Amino acid sequence: DLGVGFRMTDRFPEGELEGVHVVVPLEDLWSSEVTRVIVRSPESTPERFHELVERLGLDDVTYAVGWSAWMDLAPLGVSKATALEQVRRRVHVQPHRTVAMGDGRNDLEMLRWAARGVAMGHADDVVKAAADEVTGPVHEDGAAQLLKSLL
């Protein structure tokens, strides 16, 4: 059991992915169930990732390209938004009282789901367009700005 860990074919650069890293042969990646698949290709582009998904026929998964180095894959219908909706219902929060903040394309559904979806200032235009508003970037404490507005 890895806890919050990752099986991978090669190590990620230090600080890029938090958790326990276990390097395994390719065939061992699917030796047990997983909740997330990350494809990392620093030399690639978002356009190349989208072409790859189309060519492979990955129509039974959802995916988001975070930046040129990442593509997250999840089972069809599973996203940060679907997870937050389960939590919202479990803790009895009214839909109009939800807030979500994000900076990547894997946050699009979550930003649209929230009553108040907030994009970070350093997010790309697609992410900003999905949000209700934009806060400052990370280096200007954009998350803190949003949190202060909730007080």
N, C-alpha and C positions, 0 to 999 in steps of 0.2 A: 504494500500500500504506500503510495507516494504522498498521501495527504494532498496539500496544494502543490502539486508537482507536475513535471512534464517529462514524457519520454520523447527523445529527439535523436536524430541521426548525427547531429553535430552540435556543439555548444553554441549558444547565442553569445554575442559580445557582452562583457561584464556590464551589469546594470540595465540591460535592455528588457529582460524578462525576469520578474521576481518569482521565487519558488525553488523547489528542489528540481535539479536538472539531472536526468539519467540518460546517458548516451547508450543507444541500443542499435542493433542492426535494423535495417528498413522493415524486414518482415515482422519484427517484434513490436512495431508501432501499433499494430492492431491486435495485440495479444490479449487485450481486455477492453472493456467498454471505455469510451472517452466522451467527454462533454464538449470538447473544443478541439478543432484542428487549425493549426497555424501553418501557412505556407510562407516561407521567408525567402526572398530573392532580391537582395540589395541592388543588383544590376538591372532589375526589371522596371517596368513602368506600369501604372494603373491600367493603361490600355492593353498591354500585353497580358495582364492578369485576366481582364474581361474576355479577351480572345481565347485564352486557355480554358476558362470555364465553359464558354460556348462550344469549343472544339471537343471537350471531354463530355459534354452533355450532362453537366451537373445540375439537372433540373429538379432533383429531389433534395436539395440543400438550399440554405440561404447563405449568402456570402457578402462580405464587405471588404473593400480594399482600403486599408488604413492609410498607408502612404506607399511609396514605391516598393518598400521592402516587405510588406505584410499583406496577407489575405487571410481573413478568418472565415472558417466554414462551420456551419451549425446545421442540425437537422431542420428540414423545412418547417417553418412556423415557429422556430425557437429564436428568440432575440432578447436583448436587454429589456425591450418593452414588454414582451410576454412574461418575463421573470418578474419585472416590477409590478405588472398587473396582478400576478398571484400574490405578491407581498402586500400590495395595496388592499386587496380583498381580505386577506388573512388578518391584517391589523385594523381593518375597518376605517380606512381613510377615504374620504369622499373624493371622487375624481377631480373636482375643481380645486382641490388643495394639493395637487401633485406638482412637483418641480423636478426637472432633470437638467443636467448640464453635461455637455460633451464637446469633443473636438475632432472626432474621426467619423469616417463614413459608417463605421459599425455602430454609431450612435444615432443615425438618422431616424429609425423607427422609434427609439426612445424619446427623442426630441419632439417628434410628432405626437406621441402618446401623451406626454405630460401636458397638463393645463398650462404650465409655464415652461416651455422648452428654451433653454439658454445655451447658445453656442459660445465657446471660448473665442477670444479675439484673434487667436492665431489659426483658427480652423479655416478650411478652404471655403470657397463660395457656395458649394453644394450644401455643406453642413450649415452654414449661416442661413441659407435660404430655407432650410427645414425648421429652423428655430423661430420662436416668437420674438426673441431679442438676442443681442450679442453683448457679452461682458468683455472685460479687458483680457489680454493674453496672460498666460501663466507668469511670465516674467514681470508683469505689472499687477500681480495678485488678483487676477480676474475672478478666481473662485471665491476669494475672501470678499470681494465686492458683492458678489451675488449673495453669499451667506449673510452679510451685514444687512442687505435689503430685506431679508426674511424676518429680522427682529422686530 
